[in-house]
Amino acid sequence: MNDTTYTIRIRPGNPADAPAVLDLLDAAVVWMNDRGNTEQWGTMPYSRRPGGVARVERYLTENAPFIAELDGAPVGALVLDSGPSSQMPIAPAGEPERYVRLLVSDRRHAGRGIGAALLAHAAEETRRAGVALLRVDCWAGGGGELVAFYERNGFTPTEPFLSGAWPGQVLARRVG
């Protein structure tokens, strides 16, 4: 029996966190690829994708970024925005919302609740802003494991979508 307690600290992110967030994204690509998943984020490290570094830097300056830490080391990142990316075929909600633009956790610490803690923080930030709707989109392939993760964290699938051949799912959570 493992009764070790892990204290996850969540703090606001800032531009200085860009290298850590890029490392998390690069490691996530490797982790997925090692499990045969090359469809979700492809095979190229995120930091080498055209526009990847600039996107992360934009997230950390123009959006509401948060960093999860264990023992002072970054182990996860969350980025909230006021709606979905205009580059995705997702309609605005038609009401004020907060939108999870990025959620990534260090898979070396899987099972410690990093992603769940970040999503709980997103819900609290949404509530604190006086907004009742929190949405996210994710990859819906691979047997739906990622969709199921969001469902376990209080989200309900709303509309599926395709971005090219990439199957996606929008999920929503009422927090107000």
Secondary structure, DSSP 8 states (H G I E B T S, - for coil): -------EEEEE--GGGHHHHHHHHHHHHHHHHHTT--SSS-SS-GGGSTTHHHHHHHHHHHSEEEEEEETTEEEEEEEEESS--TTSS----SS--EEEEEEEE-GGGTTS-HHHHHHHHHHHHHHHTT--EEEEEEE--GGGHHHHHHHHTT-EEEEEEEETTEEEEEEEEE--
